[in-house]
Protein backbone atom coordinates (compact mmCIF):
# COMPACT_ATOMS: atom_id res chain seq x y z
CA UNK A 1 0.00 0.00 0.00
CA UNK A 2 2.77 2.42 0.95
CA UNK A 3 4.64 1.69 -2.25
CA UNK A 4 1.51 2.47 -4.25
CA UNK A 5 0.95 5.76 -2.42
CA UNK A 6 4.53 6.81 -3.16
CA UNK A 7 4.20 5.93 -6.84
CA UNK A 8 4.02 8.91 -9.27
CA UNK A 9 0.56 9.53 -10.69
CA UNK A 10 1.83 8.87 -14.22
CA UNK A 11 3.87 5.67 -14.29
CA UNK A 12 5.25 6.50 -17.74
CA UNK A 13 7.12 9.57 -16.47
CA UNK A 14 9.76 9.89 -13.74
CA UNK A 15 9.26 11.92 -10.57
CA UNK A 16 12.71 13.47 -10.76
CA UNK A 17 12.88 17.11 -9.72
CA UNK A 18 15.85 19.26 -8.88
CA UNK A 19 16.13 20.90 -5.46
CA UNK A 20 14.70 24.23 -6.65
CA UNK A 21 11.56 22.82 -8.25
CA UNK A 22 11.01 20.39 -5.40
CA UNK A 23 10.87 23.14 -2.78
CA UNK A 24 9.07 25.51 -5.15
CA UNK A 25 6.24 23.00 -5.27
CA UNK A 26 6.22 22.41 -1.54
CA UNK A 27 6.10 26.10 -0.68
CA UNK A 28 3.30 26.78 -3.17
CA UNK A 29 1.20 23.83 -1.98
CA UNK A 30 1.48 24.95 1.64
CA UNK A 31 0.71 28.56 0.70
CA UNK A 32 -2.21 28.10 -1.70
CA UNK A 33 -3.37 24.62 -0.84
CA UNK A 34 -3.58 25.11 2.92
CA UNK A 35 -2.90 28.62 4.29
CA UNK A 36 -5.03 30.70 1.91
CA UNK A 37 -8.18 28.52 2.13
CA UNK A 38 -7.88 28.41 5.93
CA UNK A 39 -7.54 32.20 6.03
CA UNK A 40 -10.64 32.61 3.85
CA UNK A 41 -12.68 30.31 6.11
CA UNK A 42 -11.58 32.29 9.18
CA UNK A 43 -12.48 35.64 7.63
CA UNK A 44 -15.86 34.56 6.27
CA UNK A 45 -17.27 32.54 9.14
CA UNK A 46 -15.54 33.48 12.39
CA UNK A 47 -16.04 37.22 12.71
CA UNK A 48 -18.27 36.22 15.61
CA UNK A 49 -16.97 33.30 17.68
CA UNK A 50 -19.32 30.51 18.82
CA UNK A 51 -18.94 31.43 22.51
CA UNK A 52 -19.20 35.18 21.91
CA UNK A 53 -22.22 37.03 23.37
CA UNK A 54 -23.15 38.80 20.14
CA UNK A 55 -24.43 41.52 19.66
CA UNK A 56 -23.73 42.58 23.26
CA UNK A 57 -20.08 41.73 22.70
CA UNK A 58 -18.58 42.99 19.43
CA UNK A 59 -15.18 43.81 18.00
CA UNK A 60 -13.67 40.31 18.11
CA UNK A 61 -10.47 40.41 16.02
CA UNK A 62 -9.36 36.78 16.27
CA UNK A 63 -10.63 36.19 12.73
CA UNK A 64 -8.74 39.22 11.40
CA UNK A 65 -5.45 38.22 13.00
CA UNK A 66 -5.85 34.63 11.77
CA UNK A 67 -6.68 35.83 8.26
CA UNK A 68 -3.75 38.26 8.26
CA UNK A 69 -1.22 35.69 9.50
CA UNK A 70 -2.41 33.12 6.96
CA UNK A 71 -2.33 35.55 4.05
CA UNK A 72 1.03 37.11 4.92
CA UNK A 73 2.48 33.66 5.49
CA UNK A 74 1.15 32.52 2.11
CA UNK A 75 2.53 35.62 0.40
CA UNK A 76 6.01 35.07 1.86
CA UNK A 77 5.97 31.40 0.87
CA UNK A 78 4.75 32.37 -2.61
CA UNK A 79 7.63 34.84 -3.04
CA UNK A 80 10.05 32.19 -1.80
CA UNK A 81 8.64 29.71 -4.30
CA UNK A 82 8.93 32.29 -7.08
CA UNK A 83 12.56 32.94 -6.18
CA UNK A 84 13.33 29.22 -6.31
CA UNK A 85 11.79 28.69 -9.74
CA UNK A 86 13.46 31.81 -11.19
CA UNK A 87 16.90 30.82 -9.89
CA UNK A 88 16.81 27.14 -10.79
CA UNK A 89 19.64 25.82 -12.98
CA UNK A 90 19.07 26.05 -16.71
CA UNK A 91 17.62 22.94 -18.35
CA UNK A 92 17.14 21.70 -21.90
CA UNK A 93 13.57 20.59 -21.24
CA UNK A 94 11.08 21.70 -23.89
CA UNK A 95 8.18 23.97 -22.97
CA UNK A 96 5.07 21.83 -23.23
CA UNK A 97 1.46 22.99 -23.24
CA UNK A 98 1.16 21.76 -19.66
CA UNK A 99 4.05 23.95 -18.53
CA UNK A 100 2.54 27.01 -20.26
CA UNK A 101 -0.80 26.32 -18.55
CA UNK A 102 0.89 26.06 -15.17
CA UNK A 103 2.81 29.27 -15.77
CA UNK A 104 -0.37 31.10 -16.78
CA UNK A 105 -2.12 29.98 -13.59
CA UNK A 106 0.94 30.76 -11.50
CA UNK A 107 1.50 34.31 -12.74
CA UNK A 108 -2.21 35.11 -12.48
CA UNK A 109 -2.25 33.94 -8.87
CA UNK A 110 0.96 35.82 -8.14
CA UNK A 111 -0.40 39.14 -9.38
CA UNK A 112 -3.73 38.65 -7.63
CA UNK A 113 -1.88 37.82 -4.42
CA UNK A 114 0.21 40.96 -4.70
CA UNK A 115 -2.96 42.94 -5.44
CA UNK A 116 -4.41 41.62 -2.20
CA UNK A 117 -1.35 42.64 -0.24
CA UNK A 118 -1.18 46.12 -1.77
CA UNK A 119 -4.92 46.76 -1.53
CA UNK A 120 -4.67 46.74 2.25
CA UNK A 121 -2.79 50.03 2.07
CA UNK A 122 -5.80 51.64 0.37
CA UNK A 123 -8.55 50.43 2.69
CA UNK A 124 -8.69 53.82 4.41
CA UNK A 125 -9.06 54.75 8.06
CA UNK A 126 -11.16 52.80 10.54
CA UNK A 127 -12.97 55.25 12.82
CA UNK A 128 -15.84 54.24 15.06
CA UNK A 129 -16.45 54.33 18.83
CA UNK A 130 -13.28 52.33 19.58
CA UNK A 131 -10.98 54.62 17.59
CA UNK A 132 -9.59 57.10 20.09
CA UNK A 133 -8.06 59.28 17.38
CA UNK A 134 -11.16 60.04 15.32
CA UNK A 135 -14.74 58.85 15.37
CA UNK A 136 -15.05 59.47 11.65
CA UNK A 137 -13.36 56.98 9.37
CA UNK A 138 -13.63 55.37 5.94
CA UNK A 139 -14.75 52.07 7.38
CA UNK A 140 -17.11 53.40 10.03
CA UNK A 141 -18.72 55.84 7.58
CA UNK A 142 -18.56 53.29 4.71
CA UNK A 143 -17.17 55.87 2.31
CA UNK A 144 -16.87 55.17 -1.44
CA UNK A 145 -13.18 54.44 -0.85
CA UNK A 146 -14.02 51.71 1.64
CA UNK A 147 -16.76 50.26 -0.54
CA UNK A 148 -14.38 50.09 -3.51
CA UNK A 149 -11.74 48.41 -1.34
CA UNK A 150 -14.15 45.73 -0.13
CA UNK A 151 -15.31 44.92 -3.67
CA UNK A 152 -11.73 44.69 -4.97
CA UNK A 153 -10.40 42.76 -1.97
CA UNK A 154 -13.14 40.13 -2.00
CA UNK A 155 -13.24 39.72 -5.78
CA UNK A 156 -9.45 39.40 -6.10
CA UNK A 157 -9.31 37.07 -3.10
CA UNK A 158 -11.87 34.58 -4.37
CA UNK A 159 -10.44 34.77 -7.89
CA UNK A 160 -6.96 34.01 -6.55
CA UNK A 161 -8.31 31.13 -4.49
CA UNK A 162 -10.02 29.57 -7.50
CA UNK A 163 -7.05 30.04 -9.83
CA UNK A 164 -4.64 28.73 -7.22
CA UNK A 165 -6.33 25.33 -7.38
CA UNK A 166 -5.53 25.20 -11.09
CA UNK A 167 -1.96 26.32 -10.39
CA UNK A 168 -1.41 23.70 -7.70
CA UNK A 169 -2.99 20.83 -9.63
CA UNK A 170 -1.21 21.68 -12.90
CA UNK A 171 2.06 21.97 -10.98
CA UNK A 172 1.50 18.57 -9.36
CA UNK A 173 0.88 17.06 -12.78
CA UNK A 174 4.04 18.60 -14.24
CA UNK A 175 6.01 17.34 -11.26
CA UNK A 176 4.37 13.92 -11.58
CA UNK A 177 3.53 14.08 -7.89
CA UNK A 178 3.04 10.83 -5.96
CA UNK A 179 -0.44 9.39 -5.57
CA UNK A 180 -0.73 10.26 -1.88
CA UNK A 181 -0.65 13.97 -2.74
CA UNK A 182 -3.54 13.51 -5.19
CA UNK A 183 -5.51 11.98 -2.32
CA UNK A 184 -4.59 14.25 0.58
CA UNK A 185 -4.91 17.65 -1.08
CA UNK A 186 -8.31 17.09 -2.78
CA UNK A 187 -9.56 15.51 0.47
CA UNK A 188 -8.50 18.67 2.36
CA UNK A 189 -10.25 20.88 -0.20
CA UNK A 190 -13.36 18.67 -0.04
CA UNK A 191 -13.42 18.96 3.75
CA UNK A 192 -13.17 22.76 3.50
CA UNK A 193 -15.98 22.80 0.92
CA UNK A 194 -18.21 20.76 3.26
CA UNK A 195 -17.41 23.10 6.15
CA UNK A 196 -18.08 26.11 3.91
CA UNK A 197 -21.57 24.84 3.06
CA UNK A 198 -22.26 23.80 6.66
CA UNK A 199 -21.19 27.16 8.13
CA UNK A 200 -23.11 29.02 5.42
CA UNK A 201 -26.31 27.13 6.21
CA UNK A 202 -25.86 27.77 9.91
CA UNK A 203 -25.87 31.50 9.24
CA UNK A 204 -22.31 32.06 10.45
CA UNK A 205 -21.64 34.76 7.85
CA UNK A 206 -21.66 38.10 9.68
CA UNK A 207 -20.83 41.30 7.84
CA UNK A 208 -17.53 42.80 8.98
CA UNK A 209 -19.16 46.11 9.86
CA UNK A 210 -21.83 44.45 12.00
CA UNK A 211 -19.27 42.20 13.69
CA UNK A 212 -17.15 45.22 14.64
CA UNK A 213 -19.83 47.64 15.81
CA UNK A 214 -23.10 45.74 16.03
CA UNK A 215 -26.32 45.87 14.00
CA UNK A 216 -27.78 49.10 15.47
CA UNK A 217 -28.93 51.70 12.97
CA UNK A 218 -27.17 54.36 15.06
CA UNK A 219 -23.97 53.40 13.23
CA UNK A 220 -23.77 55.22 9.87
CA UNK A 221 -22.81 52.15 7.85
CA UNK A 222 -25.86 50.25 9.08
CA UNK A 223 -28.15 53.23 8.57
CA UNK A 224 -27.09 53.61 4.93
CA UNK A 225 -27.29 49.94 4.13
CA UNK A 226 -30.52 49.11 5.95
CA UNK A 227 -31.20 45.95 7.98
CA UNK A 228 -28.61 43.18 7.44
CA UNK A 229 -29.78 40.47 5.09
CA UNK A 230 -29.56 36.76 5.79
CA UNK A 231 -26.27 35.28 4.64
CA UNK A 232 -24.29 38.52 4.73
C-alpha positions as CSV (number, residue, x, y, z in Angstrom):
1,X,0.0,0.0,0.0
2,X,2.8,2.4,1.0
3,X,4.6,1.7,-2.3
4,X,1.5,2.5,-4.3
5,X,0.9,5.8,-2.4
6,X,4.5,6.8,-3.2
7,X,4.2,5.9,-6.8
8,X,4.0,8.9,-9.3
9,X,0.6,9.5,-10.7
10,X,1.8,8.9,-14.2
11,X,3.9,5.7,-14.3
12,X,5.2,6.5,-17.7
13,X,7.1,9.6,-16.5
14,X,9.8,9.9,-13.7
15,X,9.3,11.9,-10.6
16,X,12.7,13.5,-10.8
17,X,12.9,17.1,-9.7
18,X,15.9,19.3,-8.9
19,X,16.1,20.9,-5.5
20,X,14.7,24.2,-6.6
21,X,11.6,22.8,-8.3
22,X,11.0,20.4,-5.4
23,X,10.9,23.1,-2.8
24,X,9.1,25.5,-5.2
25,X,6.2,23.0,-5.3
26,X,6.2,22.4,-1.5
27,X,6.1,26.1,-0.7
28,X,3.3,26.8,-3.2
29,X,1.2,23.8,-2.0
30,X,1.5,25.0,1.6
31,X,0.7,28.6,0.7
32,X,-2.2,28.1,-1.7
33,X,-3.4,24.6,-0.8
34,X,-3.6,25.1,2.9
35,X,-2.9,28.6,4.3
36,X,-5.0,30.7,1.9
37,X,-8.2,28.5,2.1
38,X,-7.9,28.4,5.9
39,X,-7.5,32.2,6.0
40,X,-10.6,32.6,3.9
41,X,-12.7,30.3,6.1
42,X,-11.6,32.3,9.2
43,X,-12.5,35.6,7.6
44,X,-15.9,34.6,6.3
45,X,-17.3,32.5,9.1
46,X,-15.5,33.5,12.4
47,X,-16.0,37.2,12.7
48,X,-18.3,36.2,15.6
49,X,-17.0,33.3,17.7
50,X,-19.3,30.5,18.8
51,X,-18.9,31.4,22.5
52,X,-19.2,35.2,21.9
53,X,-22.2,37.0,23.4
54,X,-23.2,38.8,20.1
55,X,-24.4,41.5,19.7
56,X,-23.7,42.6,23.3
57,X,-20.1,41.7,22.7
58,X,-18.6,43.0,19.4
59,X,-15.2,43.8,18.0
60,X,-13.7,40.3,18.1
61,X,-10.5,40.4,16.0
62,X,-9.4,36.8,16.3
63,X,-10.6,36.2,12.7
64,X,-8.7,39.2,11.4
65,X,-5.4,38.2,13.0
66,X,-5.9,34.6,11.8
67,X,-6.7,35.8,8.3
68,X,-3.8,38.3,8.3
69,X,-1.2,35.7,9.5
70,X,-2.4,33.1,7.0
71,X,-2.3,35.6,4.1
72,X,1.0,37.1,4.9
73,X,2.5,33.7,5.5
74,X,1.2,32.5,2.1
75,X,2.5,35.6,0.4
76,X,6.0,35.1,1.9
77,X,6.0,31.4,0.9
78,X,4.8,32.4,-2.6
79,X,7.6,34.8,-3.0
80,X,10.0,32.2,-1.8
81,X,8.6,29.7,-4.3
82,X,8.9,32.3,-7.1
83,X,12.6,32.9,-6.2
84,X,13.3,29.2,-6.3
85,X,11.8,28.7,-9.7
86,X,13.5,31.8,-11.2
87,X,16.9,30.8,-9.9
88,X,16.8,27.1,-10.8
89,X,19.6,25.8,-13.0
90,X,19.1,26.1,-16.7
91,X,17.6,22.9,-18.4
92,X,17.1,21.7,-21.9
93,X,13.6,20.6,-21.2
94,X,11.1,21.7,-23.9
95,X,8.2,24.0,-23.0
96,X,5.1,21.8,-23.2
97,X,1.5,23.0,-23.2
98,X,1.2,21.8,-19.7
99,X,4.0,24.0,-18.5
100,X,2.5,27.0,-20.3
101,X,-0.8,26.3,-18.6
102,X,0.9,26.1,-15.2
103,X,2.8,29.3,-15.8
104,X,-0.4,31.1,-16.8
105,X,-2.1,30.0,-13.6
106,X,0.9,30.8,-11.5
107,X,1.5,34.3,-12.7
108,X,-2.2,35.1,-12.5
109,X,-2.3,33.9,-8.9
110,X,1.0,35.8,-8.1
111,X,-0.4,39.1,-9.4
112,X,-3.7,38.7,-7.6
113,X,-1.9,37.8,-4.4
114,X,0.2,41.0,-4.7
115,X,-3.0,42.9,-5.4
116,X,-4.4,41.6,-2.2
117,X,-1.3,42.6,-0.2
118,X,-1.2,46.1,-1.8
119,X,-4.9,46.8,-1.5
120,X,-4.7,46.7,2.2
121,X,-2.8,50.0,2.1
122,X,-5.8,51.6,0.4
123,X,-8.5,50.4,2.7
124,X,-8.7,53.8,4.4
125,X,-9.1,54.8,8.1
126,X,-11.2,52.8,10.5
127,X,-13.0,55.2,12.8
128,X,-15.8,54.2,15.1
129,X,-16.4,54.3,18.8
130,X,-13.3,52.3,19.6
131,X,-11.0,54.6,17.6
132,X,-9.6,57.1,20.1
133,X,-8.1,59.3,17.4
134,X,-11.2,60.0,15.3
135,X,-14.7,58.8,15.4
136,X,-15.1,59.5,11.6
137,X,-13.4,57.0,9.4
138,X,-13.6,55.4,5.9
139,X,-14.8,52.1,7.4
140,X,-17.1,53.4,10.0
141,X,-18.7,55.8,7.6
142,X,-18.6,53.3,4.7
143,X,-17.2,55.9,2.3
144,X,-16.9,55.2,-1.4
145,X,-13.2,54.4,-0.9
146,X,-14.0,51.7,1.6
147,X,-16.8,50.3,-0.5
148,X,-14.4,50.1,-3.5
149,X,-11.7,48.4,-1.3
150,X,-14.2,45.7,-0.1
151,X,-15.3,44.9,-3.7
152,X,-11.7,44.7,-5.0
153,X,-10.4,42.8,-2.0
154,X,-13.1,40.1,-2.0
155,X,-13.2,39.7,-5.8
156,X,-9.5,39.4,-6.1
157,X,-9.3,37.1,-3.1
158,X,-11.9,34.6,-4.4
159,X,-10.4,34.8,-7.9
160,X,-7.0,34.0,-6.5
161,X,-8.3,31.1,-4.5
162,X,-10.0,29.6,-7.5
163,X,-7.1,30.0,-9.8
164,X,-4.6,28.7,-7.2
165,X,-6.3,25.3,-7.4
166,X,-5.5,25.2,-11.1
167,X,-2.0,26.3,-10.4
168,X,-1.4,23.7,-7.7
169,X,-3.0,20.8,-9.6
170,X,-1.2,21.7,-12.9
171,X,2.1,22.0,-11.0
172,X,1.5,18.6,-9.4
173,X,0.9,17.1,-12.8
174,X,4.0,18.6,-14.2
175,X,6.0,17.3,-11.3
176,X,4.4,13.9,-11.6
177,X,3.5,14.1,-7.9
178,X,3.0,10.8,-6.0
179,X,-0.4,9.4,-5.6
180,X,-0.7,10.3,-1.9
181,X,-0.7,14.0,-2.7
182,X,-3.5,13.5,-5.2
183,X,-5.5,12.0,-2.3
184,X,-4.6,14.3,0.6
185,X,-4.9,17.6,-1.1
186,X,-8.3,17.1,-2.8
187,X,-9.6,15.5,0.5
188,X,-8.5,18.7,2.4
189,X,-10.3,20.9,-0.2
190,X,-13.4,18.7,0.0
191,X,-13.4,19.0,3.8
192,X,-13.2,22.8,3.5
193,X,-16.0,22.8,0.9
194,X,-18.2,20.8,3.3
195,X,-17.4,23.1,6.2
196,X,-18.1,26.1,3.9
197,X,-21.6,24.8,3.1
198,X,-22.3,23.8,6.7
199,X,-21.2,27.2,8.1
200,X,-23.1,29.0,5.4
201,X,-26.3,27.1,6.2
202,X,-25.9,27.8,9.9
203,X,-25.9,31.5,9.2
204,X,-22.3,32.1,10.5
205,X,-21.6,34.8,7.9
206,X,-21.7,38.1,9.7
207,X,-20.8,41.3,7.8
208,X,-17.5,42.8,9.0
209,X,-19.2,46.1,9.9
210,X,-21.8,44.4,12.0
211,X,-19.3,42.2,13.7
212,X,-17.2,45.2,14.6
213,X,-19.8,47.6,15.8
214,X,-23.1,45.7,16.0
215,X,-26.3,45.9,14.0
216,X,-27.8,49.1,15.5
217,X,-28.9,51.7,13.0
218,X,-27.2,54.4,15.1
219,X,-24.0,53.4,13.2
220,X,-23.8,55.2,9.9
221,X,-22.8,52.2,7.8
222,X,-25.9,50.2,9.1
223,X,-28.1,53.2,8.6
224,X,-27.1,53.6,4.9
225,X,-27.3,49.9,4.1
226,X,-30.5,49.1,6.0
227,X,-31.2,46.0,8.0
228,X,-28.6,43.2,7.4
229,X,-29.8,40.5,5.1
230,X,-29.6,36.8,5.8
231,X,-26.3,35.3,4.6
232,X,-24.3,38.5,4.7
